[in-house]
Amino acid sequence: HPDFVAAVSERTRAALDEISEDTRRLTPLVFTAHSVPVAMADASPYVADLTAAAGAVAAYLEHSWWSIAYQSRSGSRREPWLEPDIGSALVSLGRAGERNVVVVPIGFVCDHVEVLYDLDVEAAQIASEASVRLVRASTVTTHPEYIDALAQTVLEVAAGSDD
């Protein structure tokens, strides 16, 4: 939804504003969403939708350096899940010489344990150990454009119902 893209973009821009202006355009954006089993992802538009949303935000911001990583993996270690994990992505960026990264939890609409702990505690620690400064974009939570997107969607669905 265009309003969702605008809301995520505004939150991402605010995070980018915490990076010095001379390096901001070169700072990688890492969009995150919950990892799921590969078999589940293969049977749904999950990855395609996530990639489209992240690409739309990057295009909105005219920011070409972005990637996707996954977080909050659970379940059996024997079953393959979507990768890369956010921790691995941060280590790789550090090894590549990146000193700043903006993490955008596009797959989460509010701050809850999978954002507050997985990103603000665990990922922040991994980033620090990799000599990377992690700046996390806020979730859309109560962003007015996100609320508008929700309201429009509800009205569209209600208008199309047979009740």
FENQUILIN-V921428 format. One record per pair of residues at least 12 apart in sequence whose ideal C-beta (glycine too) atoms are under 10 Angstrom apart, sorted by the first residue. I is the first residue (numbers start at 0). J is the second residue. Records with the same first field share a line. If there is no record, write none. Layout:
I->J, J
//
This chain:
0->52, 55, 144, 145, 147, 148, 149, 151, 152
1->55, 59, 144, 147, 148, 151
2->139, 142, 143, 144, 145, 146, 147, 148, 149, 150, 151, 152
3->52, 55, 56, 105, 108, 139, 142, 144, 145, 147, 148, 149, 152
4->51, 52, 53, 54, 55, 56, 58, 59, 60, 105, 144, 145, 148
5->55, 56, 59, 139, 142, 143, 144, 145, 147, 148
6->56, 108, 137, 138, 139, 140, 141, 142, 143, 144, 145, 146, 147, 148
7->30, 52, 53, 55, 56, 59, 60, 103, 104, 105, 108, 136, 137, 138, 139, 142, 144, 145
8->55, 56, 57, 58, 59, 60, 62, 103, 136, 144
9->56, 59, 60, 136, 137, 139, 142, 143, 144, 145
10->56, 101, 103, 104, 105, 135, 136, 137, 138, 139, 140, 142, 145
11->28, 30, 53, 56, 57, 59, 60, 62, 65, 101, 102, 103, 105, 134, 136, 137
12->56, 59, 60, 62, 101, 136
13->101, 134, 136, 137
14->26, 28, 100, 101, 102, 103, 133, 134, 135, 136, 137
15->28, 60, 62, 99, 101, 103, 134, 136
16->101, 134
17->99, 101, 132, 134, 135, 136
18->98, 99, 100, 101, 132, 134
19->99
22->97, 98, 99
23->62, 99, 101
24->60, 61, 62, 63, 64
25->62, 63, 64, 97, 98, 99
26->62, 64, 65, 97, 98, 99, 100, 101, 132, 134
27->62, 64, 65, 66, 88, 89, 92, 95, 97, 99, 100, 101, 102, 131
28->53, 56, 57, 60, 62, 63, 64, 65, 66, 67, 100, 101, 102, 103, 105, 136
29->53, 64, 65, 66, 67, 68, 83, 85, 88, 89, 92, 100, 101, 102, 103, 104, 105, 122, 133, 135, 136
30->49, 50, 52, 53, 54, 56, 57, 65, 66, 67, 68, 69, 101, 102, 103, 104, 105, 106, 136
31->49, 53, 66, 67, 68, 69, 70, 71, 84, 85, 88, 102, 103, 104, 105, 106, 107, 113, 114, 117, 118, 122, 135, 136
32->45, 46, 48, 49, 50, 52, 53, 67, 68, 69, 70, 71, 81, 85, 103, 104, 105, 106, 107, 113
33->45, 49, 69, 70, 71, 72, 73, 80, 81, 104, 106, 107, 113, 117
34->68, 69, 70, 71, 72, 73, 74, 80, 81, 82, 83, 84, 85, 106
35->69, 71, 72, 73, 74, 80, 81
36->72, 73, 74, 75, 78, 79, 80, 81
37->78, 79, 80, 81, 82
38->78, 79, 80
39->78, 80, 81
40->69, 79, 80, 81
41->81
45->81, 106
46->67, 69, 81
48->106
49->67, 69, 81, 105, 106
50->67
52->67, 105, 106
53->65, 66, 67, 103, 105, 106
54->67
55->105
56->103, 105, 136
57->103
62->101
64->97, 100, 101
65->101, 103
66->83, 88, 91, 92, 100
67->81, 83, 85, 88, 103, 105, 106
68->81, 82, 83, 84, 85, 86, 87, 88, 89, 91, 92, 102, 122
69->81, 82, 83, 84, 85, 87, 88, 106
70->84, 85, 86, 88, 102, 104, 106, 107, 113, 114, 117, 118, 121, 122
71->84, 85, 106, 107, 112, 113, 114, 116, 117, 118, 121
72->84, 85, 117
84->122, 125
85->100, 102, 104, 117, 118, 121, 122, 125, 126, 133
86->117, 121, 122, 124, 125, 126, 128, 129
87->125
88->100, 102, 122, 125, 126
89->102, 122, 123, 124, 125, 126, 127, 128, 129, 131, 133
90->125, 126, 128, 129, 131
91->129, 131
92->126, 129, 131, 133
93->125, 126, 127, 128, 129, 130, 131
94->129, 130, 131
95->131
96->130, 131
97->126, 129, 130, 131, 132
98->129, 130, 131, 132
99->126, 131, 132, 133, 134
100->122, 126, 129, 131, 132, 133, 134, 135
101->132, 133, 134, 135, 136
102->114, 118, 119, 122, 123, 126, 133, 134, 135, 136
103->118, 134, 135, 136, 137, 138
104->117, 118, 119, 122, 135, 136, 137, 138, 139
105->136, 138, 139
106->138
107->138, 139, 140
108->138, 139, 140, 141, 142, 145, 149
109->137, 138, 139, 140, 141, 145
110->135, 137, 138, 140
111->138, 140
114->135, 137, 138, 140
115->135, 138
118->133, 135, 136
119->133, 135
122->135
123->135
//
